[in-house]
Amino acid sequence: MAKFMVLYMANPTDFERMMRESTPEQQKKGMDAWMKWMGDHQASLVDGGAPLGKTRRVDASGVSDTKNGIGGYSIVQADSADAAAGMFRKDHPHLQMPGAWVEIIEIMQIPGM
């Protein structure tokens, strides 16, 4: 089976608005949906992942704060990229947030390792 990095994406402004405006009841409903999805896909989850915080950019000029649309990650295993994508249908909890999407990237093996 191949492994895939799953990135939970959203426009940073939309994500911040959702976190600011959601009620405790909405947050619990969202977490319950996530826990159900994770339970339903437990056999394929290599690492359930976690939400991600602030981003620091490091380049030849130094270190700076930056923003991107990555809100969290998971690592899944599947027979193919299509099979991995099939776990993330329109009813996936992350996709209930307006403007959200999921990116699925195959983790390649390093030759000789």
C-alpha positions in Angstrom: 0.0 0.0 0.0 1.1 3.5 -0.7 1.1 6.3 1.9 -0.4 9.7 1.3 -0.1 13.1 3.1 -3.5 14.7 3.4 -3.5 18.5 3.9 -6.7 20.0 5.2 -6.9 23.4 3.4 -9.0 26.5 3.7 -8.7 30.2 3.1 -7.0 31.5 6.3 -9.7 34.3 6.6 -12.5 31.8 6.3 -10.9 29.4 8.9 -10.3 32.2 11.4 -13.9 33.4 11.0 -15.2 29.9 11.6 -13.1 29.5 14.7 -14.2 32.9 16.0 -17.9 32.5 15.2 -18.7 28.8 15.9 -20.5 28.0 19.1 -19.4 25.4 21.6 -22.3 23.2 20.3 -21.1 23.6 16.7 -17.5 22.8 17.7 -18.7 19.6 19.5 -20.7 18.6 16.5 -17.7 19.1 14.3 -15.4 17.1 16.6 -18.0 14.3 16.8 -18.1 14.1 13.0 -14.2 14.0 12.9 -14.1 11.2 15.5 -16.7 9.2 13.6 -14.8 9.6 10.3 -11.5 8.6 12.0 -13.2 5.5 13.5 -14.7 4.6 10.1 -11.3 4.8 8.4 -9.1 3.6 11.3 -7.6 0.8 9.2 -6.3 3.3 6.6 -5.0 5.9 9.1 -1.3 5.7 9.6 -1.4 9.0 11.5 -4.6 10.7 12.3 -2.7 14.0 12.3 -3.6 17.2 14.1 -4.5 20.8 13.5 -1.5 23.0 12.6 -0.6 26.4 14.2 1.3 29.4 13.0 3.8 29.1 10.2 7.4 30.3 10.2 9.2 30.6 6.9 12.9 30.0 6.7 14.9 31.0 3.6 18.4 32.3 2.8 17.3 35.8 4.0 16.2 34.6 7.5 13.1 33.7 9.4 9.7 35.3 9.1 6.0 34.8 9.9 3.8 33.7 7.0 0.3 32.4 6.4 -0.9 29.6 4.2 -4.1 27.6 3.8 -3.0 24.5 5.6 -5.1 23.9 8.7 -4.1 20.3 9.5 -2.8 17.0 8.2 -3.3 13.3 8.3 -1.3 10.4 6.8 -3.4 7.6 5.2 -2.5 4.4 3.3 -4.4 3.2 0.3 -3.9 1.1 -2.9 -3.9 4.2 -5.1 -4.3 7.9 -5.1 -7.9 7.4 -6.3 -8.6 5.1 -3.4 -7.1 7.6 -1.0 -9.2 10.4 -2.5 -12.3 8.2 -2.1 -12.0 8.5 1.7 -12.6 12.3 1.4 -16.0 12.6 -0.1 -18.2 15.7 0.0 -19.5 14.6 3.4 -16.0 14.6 5.0 -16.1 16.8 8.2 -13.5 19.3 6.9 -15.4 19.9 3.7 -18.4 21.2 5.7 -16.5 24.4 6.3 -17.2 27.0 3.5 -14.3 27.2 1.0 -12.5 24.2 2.4 -10.7 21.6 0.3 -8.4 18.6 0.9 -5.1 18.0 -0.9 -3.8 14.4 -1.1 -0.1 13.9 -1.9 1.6 10.6 -2.4 4.6 10.0 -0.1 7.3 8.6 -2.3 9.8 6.0 -1.2 13.4 7.1 -1.2 15.3 4.7 -3.5 17.6 2.4 -1.5 15.9 3.1 1.8 
